[in-house]
Amino acid sequence: MATEKTIGKKVSCRGIGLHSGKSIHLSLLPAQPGDGIIFVRTDRGSIRIPANEAHVIPSQFSTIIGTKGASVQTVEHLLAAAAALEIDNLIIELDGPEVPAMDGSASPFIALLLEAGATAQAKERPFIEILKPIRVSEKGKSITIRPGSSFEVSYKIDFDHSVISKQSYHYWHSPQAFMREIAPARTFAFLKDVSYLQSQGLALGGSLDNAVVIGEDSVLNKQGLRFADEFVRHKVLDLVGDFSLLGRPILGKVEAVCSGHQLHVALVKEIYKNKKAWRMVSAPSASVSPQKSYTGPNYHSLPIPA
């Protein structure tokens, strides 16, 4: 029987918010069984914001959750890391409005969670098993989930730019696969869009240190790409984080075509609505203890204060 997990100890880091440009201190703390993942804005009187679909604020360029008096932006990379390592219950304290970008990927958060360790809890871990297909679409973009015995993602993107063009990736979920194949993939932006984004109060903290920046005909980052298909892999990363807003791991096959945060969240909401299309089930744990499972490249040097 799979049981819920939390982390073993408090860990912290500091970084710049990708969109806010603010220096943010973040701490991860253990939580009780059944608590789920909760963000706490320590600079706003410790307002608590549960990481679930009911608290999502519509946004195109990142995933934002909020409640009366406070919100947290760009939660998807940290949520993806927690989901990949099967951390069900977690307190995330922030002294600002955004999760730090770190290097633009989920790898720094994987490292932080590995530092914290994992602790099994005395509560069964249920799974959402998809029984019937559920689909959402908009202007030629779509995302569908179908029945499956595990969590799989097939993602296709198509950009009118020679550096990206058409890419596809099929991902079979496991902690090891996520850490090796998906976690290092960084967020990306086009140089031509940066001025507009900043005029809208976005990408104020963006740099070559926390994003892949695409120029007219090349990647501007001196070290290049981590994967030839890093762009579509990062889309998978975002989807894993956004789907964690379901609050439970999922058994189903996802097919995404030119999708993004808005459609990811739209499908999460449709899953909630279509209660006859899924059921809660028990499933055995096939994961390896996260303290010993990371064998991927060390793309970052994560500051972990004493």
HUCORPE-V769104 format. One line per field, one symbol per residue. psi: psi as a letter, one per 40 degrees, with the letter a starting at -180 (. if undefined). A space follows every 10 residues. Layout:
psi: ???
This chain:
psi: hhiiiaidih iiiiihhddd eihhhhihii iihedahhih gdefffhhhh gideehhhid eihhiiahei ihifeddddd ddddefhdhh hhhifaeihi dbeeaedddd ddddddiihi ifhihiihhh diihiiihfe iihihiiiea hihhhhihig hddcbhiihh hhhidddddd dddehiiiih deedddddde fifdeiieee ihhhadeihe hdeaididfd dddddddddd dddeedeiii hihhhhhfaa dddddddddd dddgeeeiih iiiiheiihd eeeheiigei hhhgi.
